[in-house]
């Protein structure tokens, strides 16, 4: 990544979303959101909320967390175009005998259709999606680069 952070929109997967809301990064989130338009798939939102409910078993906290996520991020629903692109990607992965996670397939489809990179904890998980035009970036690297730009 250049020190200019060449993109203004990104898609975060569940792992990156969790990292953005971690104690370590939470204080930077407002600044990040002021500079970037962050997309998240409805499937990643569901995974994140499932984790919250599993840990806390409190429906009112779950509702509040959902409200916050929908206010902060562009939540990408699964529309017809996304479903079709995800189907083509999944079919190609099956043809190539590659295992895949369905949420990752939908994230890849959204990233391709919106022409935005995916922030993730493990970019190598998306390496098999590069042939479809997916760029994956480490969320930790993104945060470090962001910190460097605000210090400059």
C-alpha positions, 0 to 999 in steps of 0.5 A, a space after each residue: 500500500 502506498 502512504 496515500 491509501 489510494 482507495 476510499 471505499 473498502 469491503 470488510 469481511 467478518 474478521 476485519 469487522 471484528 478487528 475494527 471493533 476491537 479494543 485495539 482499534 475502536 478509538 480510530 474507528 471514527 477517524 477511519 469512517 470519516 475518510 473511508 466508505 466501508 461496506 460489509 455484506 449482510 452475511 458478515 453482519 450476521 456472523 458478527 452479530 451471531 458472535 455477539 449474541 453467543 458471547 452475551 446472550 442479551 437480545 437488547 445488546 444484539 439489537 443495539 449492535 445491529 443498529 450501530 452496524 447499519 448506521 456506520 456501514 454500507 450493508 450490502 444485501 444479496 441482490 440478483 446481480 450479487 447472487 448471479 456473480 457469486 454463483 459463477 464464482 462458486 461454480 468455477 471453484 467447484 470446477 477447480 476442486 477448490 474448497 470455499 466458504 460461502 460468505 467469502 464467495 459473496 464477499 468476493 462477488 460484492 468486491 468485484 461488482 463494486 470494484 473495491 478491495 476486501 479488508 481481512 485478517 488473512 489475505 491469503 484466504 482470498 488468493 484464489 479469488 484474484 482470478 475474478 478481480 478480487 484484491 485482499 488487503 490485511 486489515 492490520 496493514 490497513 490500520 498501520 498505513 492509516 495511522 501513518 497518514 494521520 501522523 504525517 
